[in-house]
């Protein structure tokens, strides 16, 4: 059912949408065309039959396309399964790559595929499989050094990244190779690196088309499949080569190492052995003869029965044997040995001879024992370390809880104190305004000037307290946002009007442009305007000449508010701390611009609380651009349980 459901959805959803649009639009048209219920009923019948015929035809087309796509996918999966089975059976990688290229070329008309593999030096990448590429182009690409300008496939190897070229004829990045690809009649190129499991680049899988364009979803899926299969085939071949190389090294090591060997002819009963064989058992010179009973006599009593059982069982079943045991040398020293051997057959019939080796592994056994002791020590130390880490983690968790509690108490305290300060401050500002209006009697110019300074200072202090109150409520989790529909264009204009007087004092004008037909937003209009006013006020504050703009436009997810200016800009070293509380670009006692350093921090937190994001781009001497993206509906309203 899980594989059928997406297919059904891709057919049913367009059908349902079309049906809804048809029914709604046609009913409105019929109602507008006639008011006669009989005529309306007759035309409704005609409309229904027309809809059934049209949608039946459309449904047949959709189902046909869906079935065709499923058949192609099933065929592709079957081909992938066949290639992977061939890889598992040990089919050479070149044959797998050849079949893979043919498969990809058969799936997309007008497409040519190829595989290039890096040479041992990594400076060239000749074609392992060239597909339908013209020989002249193949030679040209094989001669290219692998660097940033080595064509799409060579560049993909050099960058270790996918390279997609929509049009080789017009893209200036590939002008060096334009003539070669033009002669081959190729316009588009898509190259993907082939990597080992550890990420090392082996080469590229490339696709070329005679028509310009980028790959669609099906092309990308096909390229991904081909890249995966090619990487698996190359990795398998590398593993096989590594195994064969290891076997060769082992054979060489046995030849040059001082390993004792022996051989017994089962036909004429002649025997031979090496000098090192006898030396392992403590004899300086080779003994006149050596028998199986002599070997058992050197094996320690605790190991003797098991060694004899294994050897006799191998002789009885004509199989190989391998075991480790302890021996006592002729000088009395106890050593560990490894003995291995087997039967050698020549054609059919019974074995012709028996052969074996003996190697002193005492040092290895001592090392293994040391490793076991070390492992035991490490396990004990790991357990102790784990215990200490657990204790320290618990301590850190407790400290974090205390810190978070203290932070919440701090925020709650600031929120309460800010409220207590704001109430009398509002009274001071209000009564100062009453005095300035002359309601309490006439004022001298000096009195009016002093009262104006009191009111300005009070308003500045109120703004500071309001910022502190906002940031405290946000950090304490006490800020509640309204959820109501509002017009983003109107909100932007109100914000611009609020800051217009401040801009006029500096000879600036706020250019507010809104895109027609903006969708309504659901959220807290007042907080959105607060964010915009803060950004516009900052733009005016740091702009002495030029322009300050506010653009509002629709986005696929919602609405974007863009505030731009031609002010002093923000240096790169200050970007990271821009949205941190109490951080100001113009700091120090003699700074030229007033502010609390809370505005942008509040903006960022408010925007994120509303499900949006805020970002900026700025350069010193050029200006700054801040962008706020808000969704149509906050996430808290769209989430479902």
C-alpha positions as CSV (number, residue, x, y, z in Angstrom):
1,X,0.0,0.0,0.0
2,X,2.9,2.4,0.8
3,X,4.1,2.1,-2.9
4,X,0.7,2.7,-4.3
5,X,-0.4,5.6,-2.2
6,X,2.0,8.2,-3.7
7,X,0.9,7.2,-7.2
8,X,-2.7,7.5,-6.3
9,X,-2.1,10.9,-4.7
10,X,-0.4,12.2,-7.8
11,X,-3.5,11.4,-9.8
12,X,-6.3,12.1,-7.3
13,X,-5.0,15.5,-6.0
14,X,-4.9,17.2,-9.5
15,X,-8.3,15.7,-10.3
16,X,-9.9,17.0,-7.0
17,X,-8.4,20.5,-7.6
18,X,-9.7,20.6,-11.2
19,X,-13.1,19.3,-10.1
20,X,-13.5,22.0,-7.4
21,X,-12.4,24.8,-9.8
22,X,-14.8,23.5,-12.5
23,X,-17.8,23.2,-10.2
24,X,-17.3,26.6,-8.6
25,X,-16.5,28.5,-11.8
26,X,-19.2,26.9,-13.9
27,X,-21.9,27.4,-11.3
28,X,-21.0,31.1,-11.1
29,X,-21.1,31.5,-14.9
30,X,-24.4,29.8,-15.3
31,X,-26.0,31.9,-12.5
32,X,-24.7,35.0,-14.2
33,X,-25.9,33.9,-17.7
34,X,-29.5,33.0,-16.8
35,X,-32.0,33.3,-14.0
36,X,-34.4,30.8,-15.5
37,X,-34.3,27.7,-13.2
38,X,-35.3,25.3,-16.0
39,X,-32.6,26.6,-18.3
40,X,-30.2,26.5,-15.5
41,X,-31.1,22.9,-14.7
42,X,-30.7,21.9,-18.3
43,X,-27.3,23.6,-18.7
44,X,-26.2,22.1,-15.4
45,X,-26.8,18.6,-16.9
46,X,-24.8,19.5,-20.0
47,X,-22.1,21.0,-17.8
48,X,-21.9,17.8,-15.7
49,X,-21.6,15.5,-18.8
50,X,-18.9,17.8,-20.3
51,X,-17.0,17.7,-17.0
52,X,-17.3,13.9,-16.8
53,X,-16.0,13.5,-20.4
54,X,-13.1,16.0,-19.9
55,X,-12.0,14.7,-16.6
56,X,-12.3,11.1,-17.7
57,X,-9.9,11.9,-20.5
58,X,-7.6,13.8,-18.2
59,X,-7.7,11.0,-15.7
60,X,-6.8,8.5,-18.3
61,X,-3.8,10.6,-19.3
62,X,-2.6,11.0,-15.7
63,X,-3.0,7.3,-15.0
64,X,-1.2,6.4,-18.2
65,X,1.7,8.7,-17.4
66,X,1.9,7.3,-13.8
67,X,1.9,3.7,-15.0
68,X,4.6,4.5,-17.6
69,X,6.7,6.1,-14.9
70,X,6.3,3.1,-12.6
71,X,7.2,0.7,-15.4
72,X,10.4,2.7,-16.1
73,X,11.3,2.8,-12.4
74,X,10.7,-1.0,-12.0
75,X,12.9,-1.7,-15.1
76,X,15.6,0.6,-13.7
77,X,15.5,-1.2,-10.3
78,X,15.7,-4.5,-12.0
79,X,18.7,-3.4,-14.0
80,X,20.3,-2.1,-10.8
81,X,19.7,-5.4,-9.1
82,X,21.2,-7.3,-12.0
83,X,24.3,-5.1,-12.0
84,X,24.8,-5.5,-8.2
85,X,24.4,-9.3,-8.5
86,X,27.1,-9.3,-11.2
87,X,29.3,-7.2,-8.8
88,X,28.7,-9.8,-6.1
89,X,29.7,-12.6,-8.5
90,X,33.0,-10.9,-9.2
91,X,32.3,-9.6,-12.7
92,X,35.2,-7.3,-13.7
93,X,34.6,-3.7,-13.0
94,X,35.1,-2.6,-16.6
95,X,32.3,-4.9,-17.7
96,X,30.0,-3.6,-15.0
97,X,30.8,0.0,-16.1
98,X,30.2,-0.8,-19.7
99,X,26.8,-2.3,-18.9
100,X,26.0,0.7,-16.7
101,X,26.8,3.2,-19.4
102,X,24.6,1.3,-21.9
103,X,21.8,1.2,-19.3
104,X,21.9,5.0,-18.7
105,X,22.1,5.8,-22.4
106,X,19.1,3.6,-23.1
107,X,17.0,5.5,-20.4
108,X,17.3,9.0,-21.8
109,X,17.1,9.8,-25.6
110,X,20.0,11.9,-26.9
111,X,22.2,11.2,-23.8
112,X,25.7,9.9,-23.9
113,X,27.4,8.5,-20.8
114,X,31.0,7.8,-19.9
115,X,33.3,6.8,-17.0
116,X,36.8,8.3,-16.4
117,X,39.2,6.9,-13.8
118,X,42.1,8.7,-12.3
119,X,45.6,7.3,-13.0
120,X,48.0,6.4,-10.3
121,X,49.5,9.9,-10.2
122,X,46.1,11.6,-10.2
123,X,47.1,13.9,-13.0
124,X,45.2,12.3,-15.9
125,X,41.9,10.5,-16.1
126,X,41.5,8.3,-19.2
127,X,38.1,7.0,-20.2
128,X,37.4,3.5,-18.8
129,X,34.1,3.5,-20.8
130,X,33.5,6.1,-23.4
131,X,29.9,5.2,-24.4
132,X,28.9,6.9,-27.6
133,X,31.4,9.8,-27.3
134,X,33.3,10.5,-30.5
135,X,36.8,9.2,-30.5
136,X,38.3,12.6,-31.1
137,X,36.6,14.1,-28.0
138,X,37.7,11.0,-26.0
139,X,41.3,11.6,-26.9
140,X,41.0,15.3,-26.2
141,X,39.6,14.8,-22.7
142,X,42.1,12.0,-21.9
143,X,45.0,14.4,-22.6
144,X,43.6,17.1,-20.2
145,X,45.4,17.6,-16.9
146,X,43.0,17.3,-13.9
147,X,42.6,20.8,-12.6
148,X,40.0,23.6,-12.4
149,X,39.9,24.1,-16.2
150,X,39.8,20.4,-17.2
151,X,36.3,20.3,-18.6
152,X,33.1,19.4,-16.7
153,X,34.2,15.8,-15.8
154,X,37.8,16.7,-15.0
155,X,36.7,19.7,-12.9
156,X,34.2,17.5,-11.0
157,X,37.2,15.3,-10.0
158,X,39.4,18.2,-9.1
159,X,36.7,19.9,-7.0
160,X,35.3,16.6,-5.6
161,X,31.8,18.0,-6.4
162,X,29.1,17.6,-9.0
163,X,29.4,19.9,-12.0
164,X,26.2,20.7,-14.0
165,X,26.6,22.7,-17.2
166,X,23.3,23.7,-18.9
167,X,24.8,25.0,-22.1
168,X,28.5,24.4,-23.1
169,X,28.0,26.7,-26.1
170,X,27.2,29.8,-24.0
171,X,28.6,29.2,-20.6
172,X,31.8,31.3,-20.4
173,X,33.3,29.0,-17.8
174,X,33.9,26.3,-20.4
175,X,34.9,28.5,-23.4
176,X,38.3,26.7,-23.5
177,X,36.6,23.4,-24.5
178,X,33.7,24.9,-26.5
179,X,35.1,24.0,-29.9
180,X,35.7,20.3,-29.0
181,X,32.2,19.8,-27.6
182,X,30.7,21.7,-30.5
183,X,32.4,19.4,-33.0
184,X,30.9,16.5,-31.1
185,X,27.4,18.1,-31.2
186,X,27.1,18.2,-27.4
187,X,25.5,21.1,-25.5
188,X,24.9,20.0,-21.9
189,X,27.3,18.1,-19.5
190,X,26.6,16.6,-16.0
191,X,29.5,15.1,-14.1
192,X,29.5,13.4,-10.7
193,X,32.6,12.2,-8.7
194,X,33.0,8.5,-8.0
195,X,34.4,8.0,-4.5
196,X,35.7,5.2,-2.3
197,X,34.1,4.5,1.1
198,X,36.6,6.7,2.7
199,X,35.8,9.6,0.4
200,X,38.8,9.4,-2.0
201,X,37.9,10.4,-5.6
202,X,38.4,7.6,-8.1
203,X,37.0,9.3,-11.2
204,X,33.7,10.6,-12.6
205,X,30.5,9.4,-14.1
206,X,29.5,11.9,-16.8
207,X,26.4,12.4,-19.0
208,X,26.3,14.6,-22.1
209,X,23.3,15.7,-24.1
210,X,22.9,17.1,-27.6
211,X,20.3,19.6,-26.3
212,X,21.0,22.3,-23.6
213,X,19.5,22.0,-20.2
214,X,19.9,20.9,-16.6
215,X,18.9,17.4,-15.3
216,X,15.4,17.0,-14.0
217,X,14.5,14.8,-11.0
218,X,14.4,11.6,-13.0
219,X,17.8,12.4,-14.6
220,X,19.3,13.1,-11.1
221,X,17.9,9.8,-9.8
222,X,19.4,7.9,-12.7
223,X,22.8,9.6,-12.2
224,X,22.7,8.8,-8.5
225,X,21.9,5.2,-9.2
226,X,24.7,5.0,-11.8
227,X,27.2,6.6,-9.5
228,X,26.4,4.3,-6.6
229,X,26.6,1.1,-8.7
230,X,29.9,2.3,-10.3
231,X,31.4,3.1,-6.9
232,X,30.4,-0.3,-5.6
233,X,31.9,-2.1,-8.6
234,X,35.2,-0.1,-8.3
235,X,35.3,-0.7,-4.6
236,X,34.8,-4.4,-5.0
237,X,37.6,-4.6,-7.6
238,X,39.9,-2.7,-5.3
239,X,39.1,-5.1,-2.5
240,X,39.8,-8.1,-4.7
241,X,43.1,-6.5,-5.9
242,X,44.1,-5.8,-2.2
243,X,43.4,-9.5,-1.3
244,X,45.5,-10.8,-4.2
245,X,48.3,-8.4,-3.3
246,X,48.1,-9.5,0.3
247,X,48.3,-13.1,-0.7
248,X,51.5,-12.4,-2.8
249,X,53.0,-10.6,0.2
250,X,52.2,-13.5,2.5
251,X,53.8,-15.9,0.0
252,X,56.9,-13.8,-0.1
253,X,57.1,-13.5,3.6
254,X,56.9,-17.3,4.1
255,X,59.7,-17.7,1.6
256,X,62.1,-15.3,3.2
257,X,61.1,-15.9,6.9
258,X,62.8,-18.6,9.0
259,X,59.8,-20.9,9.0
260,X,60.3,-24.6,9.3
261,X,58.7,-26.8,6.7
262,X,58.4,-30.5,6.0
263,X,57.0,-32.8,3.3
264,X,56.1,-36.5,3.2
265,X,55.6,-38.4,-0.1
266,X,52.7,-40.8,0.5
267,X,53.7,-43.0,-2.5
268,X,57.3,-43.8,-1.8
269,X,57.3,-42.6,1.9
270,X,60.3,-40.3,1.4
271,X,60.4,-37.3,3.7
272,X,62.2,-34.0,3.8
273,X,62.3,-31.0,6.1
274,X,64.2,-27.8,6.5
275,X,66.9,-27.0,9.0
276,X,64.8,-24.3,10.6
277,X,62.2,-27.0,11.4
278,X,64.6,-28.8,13.7
279,X,66.0,-25.5,15.2
280,X,62.5,-24.6,16.4
281,X,62.6,-27.7,18.6
282,X,66.1,-26.7,20.0
283,X,68.4,-28.7,17.7
284,X,71.4,-26.9,16.3
285,X,71.9,-29.4,13.5
286,X,69.4,-31.5,11.5
287,X,68.6,-34.8,13.1
288,X,69.1,-38.0,11.0
289,X,65.3,-38.6,11.1
290,X,62.1,-37.1,12.3
291,X,58.9,-38.9,13.1
292,X,55.4,-37.9,14.2
293,X,56.1,-39.6,17.5
294,X,59.1,-37.4,18.1
295,X,56.9,-34.3,17.4
296,X,54.3,-35.5,20.0
297,X,57.1,-36.1,22.6
298,X,58.0,-32.3,22.4
299,X,54.3,-31.2,22.8
300,X,53.5,-30.4,26.5
301,X,51.3,-33.0,28.2
302,X,48.2,-30.6,28.6
303,X,48.1,-30.0,24.8
304,X,49.2,-33.4,23.5
305,X,45.8,-35.2,23.3
306,X,44.1,-32.3,21.5
307,X,47.0,-31.9,19.0
308,X,47.0,-35.7,18.2
309,X,43.2,-35.7,17.8
310,X,43.2,-32.8,15.3
311,X,46.1,-34.3,13.3
312,X,44.6,-37.8,13.1
313,X,41.2,-36.4,12.2
314,X,42.8,-34.4,9.3
315,X,44.7,-37.5,8.1
316,X,41.5,-39.7,8.2
317,X,39.4,-37.2,6.2
318,X,42.3,-36.0,4.0
319,X,41.7,-32.4,5.0
320,X,44.0,-29.5,6.1
321,X,44.9,-28.8,9.7
322,X,46.1,-25.9,11.7
323,X,46.6,-25.6,15.5
324,X,48.7,-23.8,18.1
325,X,50.3,-25.6,21.0
326,X,53.2,-25.4,23.5
327,X,56.4,-27.5,23.1
328,X,59.4,-28.1,25.3
329,X,62.6,-27.6,23.4
330,X,65.5,-30.0,23.9
331,X,67.1,-27.4,26.2
332,X,64.0,-27.4,28.4
333,X,62.6,-24.0,27.3
334,X,58.8,-23.9,26.7
335,X,57.8,-22.2,23.4
336,X,54.6,-21.7,21.5
337,X,54.4,-22.9,17.9
338,X,51.9,-22.8,15.1
339,X,51.6,-25.9,13.0
340,X,49.7,-26.1,9.7
341,X,49.6,-28.4,6.7
342,X,47.5,-30.4,4.4
343,X,47.2,-33.0,1.7
344,X,48.4,-32.2,-1.9
345,X,46.4,-33.8,-4.7
346,X,47.5,-34.2,-8.3
347,X,44.4,-34.8,-10.4
348,X,41.8,-37.3,-9.1
349,X,42.4,-40.0,-6.6
350,X,44.1,-40.1,-3.3
351,X,46.5,-37.4,-2.1
352,X,50.0,-37.6,-3.4
353,X,51.8,-36.0,-0.5
354,X,51.5,-34.3,2.9
355,X,53.2,-31.0,3.6
356,X,53.3,-28.6,6.6
357,X,55.0,-25.7,8.3
358,X,56.0,-25.0,11.8
359,X,56.5,-21.5,13.1
360,X,57.6,-20.2,16.5
361,X,54.9,-17.8,17.7
362,X,56.1,-17.3,21.3
363,X,56.6,-13.6,20.8
364,X,53.2,-13.2,19.4
365,X,51.6,-15.1,22.3
366,X,53.5,-12.9,24.8
367,X,52.3,-9.9,22.9
368,X,48.7,-11.2,22.9
369,X,48.9,-11.8,26.6
370,X,50.2,-8.3,27.1
371,X,47.4,-6.9,25.0
372,X,44.9,-8.9,27.0
373,X,46.3,-7.4,30.2
374,X,46.3,-4.0,28.7
375,X,42.7,-4.4,27.5
376,X,41.7,-5.5,31.0
377,X,43.4,-2.4,32.4
378,X,41.8,-0.2,29.8
379,X,38.3,-1.6,30.6
380,X,38.9,-0.9,34.3
381,X,40.1,2.6,33.5
382,X,37.2,3.1,31.1
383,X,34.7,2.1,33.7
384,X,36.3,4.4,36.2
385,X,36.3,7.2,33.6
386,X,32.7,6.5,32.8
387,X,31.8,6.8,36.5
388,X,33.7,10.1,36.8
389,X,32.1,11.4,33.7
390,X,28.6,10.5,35.0
391,X,29.4,12.2,38.3
392,X,30.7,15.3,36.5
393,X,27.7,15.3,34.1
394,X,25.3,15.2,37.0
395,X,27.2,18.1,38.6
396,X,27.1,20.1,35.4
397,X,23.4,19.4,34.9
398,X,22.7,20.6,38.5
399,X,24.8,23.7,37.8
400,X,23.0,24.3,34.5
401,X,19.6,24.0,36.3
402,X,20.8,26.5,38.9
403,X,22.0,28.9,36.2
404,X,18.8,28.6,34.3
405,X,16.8,29.2,37.4
406,X,18.9,32.3,38.3
407,X,18.5,33.6,34.7
408,X,14.7,33.2,35.0
409,X,14.7,35.0,38.3
410,X,16.9,37.7,36.8
411,X,14.5,38.2,33.9
412,X,11.5,38.2,36.2
413,X,13.2,40.7,38.5
414,X,14.0,43.0,35.5
415,X,10.5,42.7,34.2
416,X,9.0,43.7,37.6
417,X,11.5,46.5,38.2
418,X,11.0,47.9,34.7
419,X,7.3,48.0,35.3
420,X,7.7,49.8,38.6
421,X,10.0,52.3,37.0
422,X,7.9,52.9,34.0
423,X,4.8,53.9,35.9
424,X,6.2,57.0,37.7
425,X,8.2,57.8,34.6
426,X,5.0,58.1,32.5
427,X,3.7,60.5,35.1
428,X,6.9,62.6,34.9
429,X,6.6,62.7,31.1
430,X,2.9,63.4,31.2
431,X,3.1,66.3,33.8
432,X,6.1,67.7,32.0
433,X,3.9,67.9,28.9
434,X,1.2,69.6,30.9
435,X,3.7,72.2,32.1
436,X,5.0,72.8,28.6
437,X,1.5,73.3,27.3
438,X,1.1,76.2,29.8
439,X,-1.8,74.6,31.6
440,X,-0.2,75.3,34.9
441,X,0.7,78.9,34.1
442,X,3.1,80.7,31.8
443,X,6.8,79.6,31.5
444,X,9.9,81.5,30.8
445,X,12.1,80.4,27.8
446,X,14.7,79.0,30.2
447,X,12.0,77.0,32.1
448,X,10.5,75.7,28.8
449,X,14.0,74.7,27.7
450,X,14.8,72.9,30.9
451,X,11.4,71.2,30.9
452,X,11.9,70.1,27.3
453,X,15.2,68.5,28.3
454,X,13.4,66.8,31.2
455,X,10.8,65.4,28.9
456,X,13.4,64.3,26.2
457,X,15.5,62.6,28.9
458,X,12.3,61.0,30.3
459,X,11.3,59.7,26.9
460,X,14.8,58.3,26.3
461,X,14.7,56.6,29.7
462,X,11.2,55.2,29.0
463,X,12.5,53.7,25.7
464,X,15.3,52.1,27.5
465,X,13.0,50.7,30.2
466,X,10.5,49.5,27.5
467,X,13.4,47.7,25.7
468,X,14.6,46.1,29.0
469,X,11.0,45.1,29.8
470,X,10.6,43.5,26.3
471,X,13.9,41.6,26.4
472,X,13.1,40.4,30.0
473,X,9.7,39.2,29.1
474,X,11.0,37.4,26.1
475,X,13.8,35.7,28.0
476,X,11.5,34.8,30.9
477,X,9.0,33.3,28.4
478,X,6.3,35.8,29.5
479,X,5.8,37.6,26.2
480,X,2.4,36.8,24.6
481,X,1.8,37.5,20.9
482,X,-1.6,38.4,19.4
483,X,-2.9,36.2,16.6
484,X,-5.0,38.3,14.2
485,X,-5.1,39.0,10.5
486,X,-3.6,42.2,9.4
487,X,-2.4,44.0,6.2
488,X,1.5,43.9,6.0
489,X,1.5,46.9,3.6
490,X,-0.5,49.0,6.0
491,X,1.8,48.0,8.9
492,X,4.8,49.0,6.8
493,X,3.3,52.4,6.0
494,X,2.5,53.0,9.7
495,X,6.0,52.2,10.7
496,X,7.4,54.5,8.0
497,X,5.1,57.3,9.1
498,X,6.2,56.9,12.7
499,X,9.9,57.4,11.8
500,X,9.2,60.0,9.1
501,X,9.7,63.0,11.5
502,X,13.0,61.6,12.7
503,X,14.2,61.2,9.1
504,X,13.0,64.7,8.2
505,X,15.1,66.2,10.9
506,X,18.2,64.8,9.0
507,X,16.9,65.8,5.6
508,X,16.0,62.2,4.7
509,X,12.9,60.7,3.3
510,X,11.7,57.2,3.9
511,X,10.9,55.5,0.6
512,X,8.2,52.9,1.3
513,X,7.3,50.6,-1.6
514,X,4.8,47.7,-1.2
515,X,4.0,45.0,-3.8
516,X,0.4,45.1,-5.0
517,X,-1.9,42.2,-3.8
518,X,0.1,41.2,-0.8
519,X,-1.5,38.4,1.2
520,X,-2.7,39.0,4.8
521,X,-0.5,37.8,7.7
522,X,-1.7,36.2,10.9
523,X,0.2,37.4,13.9
524,X,0.9,40.4,16.2
525,X,0.6,43.5,14.0
526,X,1.9,45.8,16.8
527,X,5.1,43.7,17.3
528,X,5.7,43.6,13.5
529,X,5.5,47.4,13.4
530,X,7.8,47.5,16.5
531,X,10.5,45.5,14.5
532,X,10.1,47.7,11.4
533,X,10.2,51.0,13.4
534,X,13.4,49.8,15.2
535,X,15.1,48.9,11.9
536,X,14.0,52.1,10.2
537,X,15.1,54.2,13.2
538,X,18.5,52.5,13.1
539,X,18.8,53.2,9.4
540,X,18.0,56.9,9.9
541,X,20.3,57.1,12.9
542,X,23.3,55.9,10.9
543,X,22.5,57.6,7.6
544,X,23.5,61.2,7.1
545,X,22.8,61.4,3.4
546,X,21.4,59.3,0.6
547,X,18.3,57.2,1.1
548,X,16.4,55.0,3.6
549,X,14.0,52.5,2.0
550,X,11.4,50.0,3.1
551,X,10.3,47.4,0.5
552,X,7.5,44.8,1.2
553,X,7.0,41.9,-1.2
554,X,5.5,38.5,-1.2
555,X,7.6,35.3,-0.9
556,X,6.6,31.6,-1.5
557,X,6.3,31.2,2.3
558,X,4.9,34.6,3.3
559,X,6.0,38.2,3.2
560,X,9.5,39.8,3.3
561,X,10.2,43.3,4.7
562,X,13.5,44.8,3.5
563,X,14.9,47.9,5.1
564,X,17.9,49.4,3.3
565,X,20.1,52.5,3.8
566,X,23.2,54.2,2.5
567,X,24.6,54.8,5.9
568,X,28.0,54.1,7.5
569,X,27.6,50.3,7.2
570,X,28.7,47.6,9.6
571,X,32.3,46.3,9.8
572,X,32.8,42.6,9.2
573,X,34.3,42.0,12.7
574,X,31.0,43.3,14.3
575,X,28.7,41.0,12.3
576,X,28.7,38.1,14.9
577,X,27.7,40.3,17.8
578,X,25.1,42.4,16.0
579,X,22.0,40.7,17.5
580,X,23.5,40.3,21.0
581,X,21.9,42.3,23.8
582,X,23.7,45.5,25.0
583,X,26.1,45.3,22.1
584,X,26.6,48.5,20.1
585,X,28.7,49.3,17.1
586,X,29.4,52.8,18.4
587,X,30.5,52.1,21.9
588,X,32.4,54.1,24.5
589,X,31.7,57.3,26.5
590,X,32.2,59.5,23.4
591,X,30.1,57.6,21.0
592,X,28.2,59.7,18.4
593,X,24.9,57.7,18.4
594,X,22.7,57.0,21.3
595,X,21.1,53.7,22.0
596,X,20.7,50.8,24.5
597,X,22.1,48.0,22.3
598,X,18.8,46.1,22.8
599,X,16.9,47.0,19.6
600,X,18.3,44.4,17.2
601,X,18.3,41.7,20.0
602,X,14.6,42.4,20.6
603,X,13.9,42.4,16.8
604,X,15.6,39.0,16.4
605,X,13.8,37.4,19.2
606,X,10.4,38.8,18.2
607,X,10.8,37.7,14.6
608,X,11.8,34.2,15.7
609,X,8.9,34.0,18.1
610,X,6.6,34.8,15.2
611,X,8.1,31.9,13.2
612,X,10.2,34.1,10.9
613,X,13.9,34.9,10.4
614,X,16.0,38.1,10.2
615,X,19.2,38.6,8.3
616,X,21.4,41.4,7.0
617,X,24.0,42.4,4.5
618,X,26.3,45.3,5.1
619,X,29.6,46.9,4.1
620,X,31.4,49.9,5.6
621,X,30.8,53.1,3.6
622,X,28.1,51.4,1.4
623,X,25.2,50.9,3.7
624,X,23.1,48.1,5.2
625,X,20.2,46.0,4.2
626,X,18.1,44.1,6.8
627,X,15.5,41.5,5.7
628,X,12.7,40.1,7.8
629,X,10.8,37.1,6.5
630,X,7.5,36.2,8.1
631,X,5.3,33.2,7.3
632,X,1.6,33.7,6.4
633,X,0.7,31.8,9.6
634,X,2.8,31.3,12.7
635,X,4.0,27.7,13.2
636,X,2.0,27.4,16.4
637,X,-1.2,27.7,14.4
638,X,-0.2,25.3,11.6
639,X,1.1,22.5,13.8
640,X,-1.2,19.6,14.3
641,X,-1.2,17.2,17.3
